[in-house]
Amino acid sequence: MKNIGKWSYFLGLLVAVIVALIGFQASWLSLILLLLGILAAVFFFDSDDVVHIGIRYLVLGAVYTVMDGIPFIGPYLTGIFGAVFAFLGPVVLTVLVIWFFKKHFMGKK
């Protein structure tokens, strides 16, 4: 099962970067990235590491906001970081929900 999560995470990152580079937008693609993100969160990430995952996500968001200031390649980097940031949103949210469920409903610490 961990293999499914690993491959869905890798495939989601790859699709997000490629889509950002070519500038393609479609609602069905967003749904596919959402499903890949949820699969990656359920099968690949450890919900006990929720704080570190959240911090990494926030740092990526901060880096994403300042990439546009780099001359020549800034818009491309902004697109790539923005796509990865958008893909990781459902991953982080799913990990947080799993952690919350385990802690408060299953009694695990």
Sequence and secondary structure as in RCSB ss.txt:
>XXXX:A:sequence
MKNIGKWSYFLGLLVAVIVALIGFQASWLSLILLLLGILAAVFFFDSDDVVHIGIRYLVLGAVYTVMDGIPFIGP
YLTGIFGAVFAFLGPVVLTVLVIWFFKKHFMGKK
>XXXX:A:secstr
 HHHHHHHHHHHHHHHHHHHHHT   HHHHHHHHHHHHHHHHHTS GGGHHHHHHHHHHHHHHHHHGGGSTTTHH
HHHHHHHHHHHHHHHHHHHHHHHHHHHHHHS   
